[in-house]
Amino acid sequence: MENRKISPLSAACMFILFMLSGIQVMNLFEQSKHELWLSALVAAALSIPALLIYYRLVCMFPGEGLFSIFIKSLGRFFGTVFCVLYTVYAMGVAATSFRLLSEFIKIVSLPKTPEIIILLIFGYLFCRSVKSGASVFSRFCVCLLPLTLIIFLFITALSAGLYDGANLTPVRLYDLPGTLEAAVGITSLSFGEAVFLIGFLTLVSRKNGTPGTNKVSVRRIILWSTVISALFISGIMLSNLLVLGGETMNKLYFPYYAAVSLIDAGGFITHIEVIAVITFILTSTVKVGVCLYVAADGVGKIFCVKNPENLLFPVAFLIIILALRLFDNPPGMLSFTSFNKYTGVIFQLPLPLIALIAAEIKRRRHSK
Amino acid sequence: MEMGETVAVLIASGLMIYFELIPLYRKKEVKTAVIYTVFLAVFAVLAVMICSGVRLPTVSSLIETITGR
């Protein structure tokens, strides 16, 4: 696609927003909510091997997209197989984010609006946001990130009056398996899906503007974005826990929204849950936008289309259909997300590792 | 309500044909246009079916069948 150059700051903003996008729904797949804040930190640590693989791939293929990397490292046949798999995966992730967003909006504010109408409107918005290319989209993320972080900090500060220290229980040894399971879920839903950002990170330009990937910047982007996202996710989970308590969180689909709706700053600032909706929409724009871009790029690669941005709308339409048929009702959402975390791991760790090993073998053969 | 949804789907498909698909055929990008047409047709047919109340299988039900849970 056009405009193939991204500044390190833009890439970092995109990375952080991408990681934060699932924050409203991260409690969906776990039974115990008491250690979710700790699980977010463990998840960041668990994602280190995957992130190192992505970093190495980015360094080995400067300026290449995700699918070009697969074809160059694995050859035409196996590369195309990987392209098909990752295109389907990108469509699946986009569909899941789409559906969670529409489900969220339907449950909290528009219960009588048909989901397909919500999906069509957001589908159009998401397509328009990525239509102009990776560079413009990354600059859009620079505008979004400060706004999102300010909202998160503002809400956390206002929630401070509602904190109940009794809701925070000590971390117990027998809760460790549950904490680790939640960490795997958060890794799969947030940090591991950064595999889609490989194609964007290879476009990070050098400071002096010369072509080629800025390896130092990419390393810093991955490191600091992961740390910042992990701290924010953990902080928000802790804030939710302190406001609502573990038992109440277990009964809610969207505890962040519920926690925000309780805010009452002296009767002056109340009912600001709409802000929670805005942050969810903003961060989802980035995640769905990235997945849409990757899916359209994948379809373009599979069918050898020169301008894959022309396929954004039809791919978005297919994603909308997929989103509608993911699950029937909110309880189905729980079983789907709990299964989804295990399928996601396959695309986030073993498959990129195979591509990396193949690329390393090819590179050594060439150097001989 | 179902009728309204179907109309919305048809309007969206019509707008895409007018603003995106016809310009693609005019620019002679035949391969892109053919893929576009197929995807749009699949979307329109499935969306109208879903809006009309046809019960298509869900991914979660397929998962439940496979995993036996």
Boltz contact constraints between the chains, C-beta under 6 A:
constraints:
  - contact:
      token1: [A, 114]
      token2: [B, 5]
      max_distance: 6.0
  - contact:
      token1: [A, 116]
      token2: [B, 5]
      max_distance: 6.0
  - contact:
      token1: [A, 117]
      token2: [B, 8]
      max_distance: 6.0
  - contact:
      token1: [A, 120]
      token2: [B, 12]
      max_distance: 6.0
  - contact:
      token1: [A, 303]
      token2: [B, 35]
      max_distance: 6.0
  - contact:
      token1: [A, 305]
      token2: [B, 32]
      max_distance: 6.0
  - contact:
      token1: [A, 310]
      token2: [B, 32]
      max_distance: 6.0
  - contact:
      token1: [A, 313]
      token2: [B, 16]
      max_distance: 6.0
  - contact:
      token1: [A, 313]
      token2: [B, 20]
      max_distance: 6.0
  - contact:
      token1: [A, 314]
      token2: [B, 36]
      max_distance: 6.0
  - contact:
      token1: [A, 314]
      token2: [B, 39]
      max_distance: 6.0
  - contact:
      token1: [A, 314]
      token2: [B, 40]
      max_distance: 6.0
  - contact:
      token1: [A, 317]
      token2: [B, 43]
      max_distance: 6.0
  - contact:
      token1: [A, 318]
      token2: [B, 39]
      max_distance: 6.0
  - contact:
      token1: [A, 321]
      token2: [B, 43]
      max_distance: 6.0
  - contact:
      token1: [A, 321]
      token2: [B, 46]
      max_distance: 6.0
  - contact:
      token1: [A, 324]
      token2: [B, 50]
      max_distance: 6.0
  - contact:
      token1: [A, 325]
      token2: [B, 56]
      max_distance: 6.0
  - contact:
      token1: [A, 325]
      token2: [B, 58]
      max_distance: 6.0
  - contact:
      token1: [A, 326]
      token2: [B, 59]
      max_distance: 6.0
  - contact:
      token1: [A, 327]
      token2: [B, 58]
      max_distance: 6.0
  - contact:
      token1: [A, 327]
      token2: [B, 60]
      max_distance: 6.0
  - contact:
      token1: [A, 328]
      token2: [B, 58]
      max_distance: 6.0
  - contact:
      token1: [A, 332]
      token2: [B, 60]
      max_distance: 6.0
  - contact:
      token1: [A, 335]
      token2: [B, 60]
      max_distance: 6.0
  - contact:
      token1: [A, 336]
      token2: [B, 60]
      max_distance: 6.0
  - contact:
      token1: [A, 339]
      token2: [B, 63]
      max_distance: 6.0
